[in-house]
Amino acid sequence: METFLSDGVEIAYVDFEPLTEDRGEPIVLVHGFASTHAVNWLFTQWVKTLTEDGRRVIVLDNRGHGRSAKLYDPAQYSLDLMAADVANLLDHLSIPRADVMGYSLGGRIGTLLALKAPERVRSLILGGIGENLIENSGLQRGLAEAMEAERIEDIEDSTLKIFRGFAEATRSDLAALAACARGARKAIQPELLARIAAPVLICVGTRDDVAGDPHPLAEFFPNARVVDIPGRDHNRAVGDRIYKQAVLEFLDTRP
């Protein structure tokens, strides 16, 4: 991976060239909480799928994750700062405008980018994020404490236990994740979504209890549609073929 400084914070990224004729339509992928660029996008074959479709694909490790800088002050994990990391990466690579796909927390980051810098976002793809984008402040309550628990067995909530197990599986810095869980909590006012003129695709598993129902969320965007991913929960929807096919069709037909 390569690195660059985003307002002084080291961010790791990979810039993949298209494997077929270049469409000239770059896409940046933003992973979810406790994940990495590899877990979210490489192991699930997303990079392969998109580069074979003629797209330049940029992936990054969010601050506090993967090979990017680990920070321990919750104030360093505001969604505004994390969205700015993506914009700064586009600047670093001299990319004026890109499609943006974010999964879960990455969807929140992508939404903030579309609000703060709409000229940078050609289209917005939200995976694993539904009405919880606007109904609460994001990451589940108790998540920071779950990261700080001495043992995973001490965590009673089943969803929090799954997140902790995932964080351990990705060999994450648990203290950095706890700070992120506290700092990235921000409710997005639904009326703000009307400002996002870019086409929006929302893809959520029908068994995803983390994201919330995606259908009410779509009503707040001027130009959005929803694709249900049958039988998939929050973790298993990521690499689903229906999700991938929906994204490829969306990218082929959006302006």
C-alpha positions, 0 to 999 in steps of 0.5 A: 500500500501507499500512504499520504498525509490527510491534514497530517494523518497518515492514510494508507491506500491502493490505486488499482488500474482497470483490467480492460479498456479504461472507462475514465470513471474512477470509483473510490470504495470506503469500508465499514467499522473494524474492517479494512480495504482488504476485508471489505473490498479485496477478499470479496472480489469487489476490486476484481469485479470493478477493474474487470469492468474497466474502472479505476478503483481506489481503496483506503483504510479509514483512519484508525483502521488497517494500515492507516494511522491509529488515533486515540482521541474521539474528536479525531474520528468525526464523520467530517474528518473521515469524509475529508480523508476521502476528498484529500485522497482524491486530491492527492491522486488528482481525481476531480470527481468519482463514484463513491461506494461506502459500506455501513460506516463507509456509507455514512462517510460517503454521504457526508462527502456528498453533502460537503463536496457534492462536486466530487461525487458522481454517484453514491452507492450505500451498502449495508446502511438503511434508515439508521443513517437518519434515525440514530447517531450511527454506530450502535450504543455500547460499541466502544465499551465492547471494544474495551472489554477485557474478554469477548465473553464478557459482552452480553449483547449478541450484536456487540459480541459479533462486532468485537469478534470481527475486530479481533479477526481483522487484528484491529487496534481495539483502543483506536476502534473504541475512540472511533466508535465514540467520535463517529457518532453523528445523526444526519438530518433527513432534510439534508439528503434532499441536497444530494443531486447525485444518483444514489443506489442503496443495497441492504440484505433482507436479514440485516438488523444493523442497517435498518430498513433501506426503503424509507431512506430512499424517499429522502434523496431526489434520485435514489433506488433500493435493491434488496439482497435476499437472505443476507445479513450485515456481514454476508451481504458485502460480497453478494452477487446480486449486490455486485450486479446491481452496482454494475447496472447502476454504474452503466446507467447513471449519468 
